Every structure is written in structure tokens, then in C-alpha cells.
């Protein structure tokens, strides 16, 4: 319905908003937030083997499950810093920007923290330690 209204009024949306309109996935209310950069301990709810689908770490879990199905080493070094580096941080950002995850309650939080000149690596490090791939 929204697409018809926008078309009727000749309103063009930015690409990311258009993607969100085309994604019918209902994630429900936001789940458990990710650990902050300054977190001193992990609560049991943030250390679940498989985060709930509305949790912030669900996106990280799905990325790790997809890219490292047999386990592996997540390298935070950018391919801009060292040519040939795997660029896992950039891959994670690209992964969560897929249509499937475009309306996830924590997609914008992760994107804002990591898709920048100086990514918040401490935030990622805290949460990658609390996210175990089963």
C-alpha cells in the first residue's frame, strides 16, 4: 500500500528506506542490546549460545555462522590498512545491510558503530567474545 501512495504522489525515497519498505520481515520489539564498550561483565542473557532473533548479537551470530560455519579467526584489520587482509568488519557491515536484515531493530546501531573511518572495535570485540557459534 505504501508503494502505491508514494507512487501516486511522485515521492522518491532514499535507497535504504525503499529497501525497508520492500522488506516485510517483522522482527518484533527489540531484544537484548549488545554489550557496551565499557561493559565489565556479561549477563547470562547476553551470553546465550544462540541469541534471540530480535537481539543485537543475533546479527553478529548469523554473520559468524555464515562466514565461519566450521569456526575460524575473525580479523579486525581492514584491507585498507593491509592490502589483502580479509576485511571481516566491512563484510559484517555489508552482511547486515542485506535486505533480509534491513529492518532488524539493531541493524542501524551496528552500522553506525562500524561503517565509519574509525570503527568502534571495542564494541565489536566485547560482543564477539559473548557470541558463540553453536
PyMOL commands that set and color helices and strands:
alter all, ss='L'
color gray80, all
select helices_A, chain A and resi 2-8+15-22+44-47+56-67+88-96+99-101+107-114+121-130
alter helices_A, ss='H'
color red, helices_A
deselect
rebuild
show_as cartoon
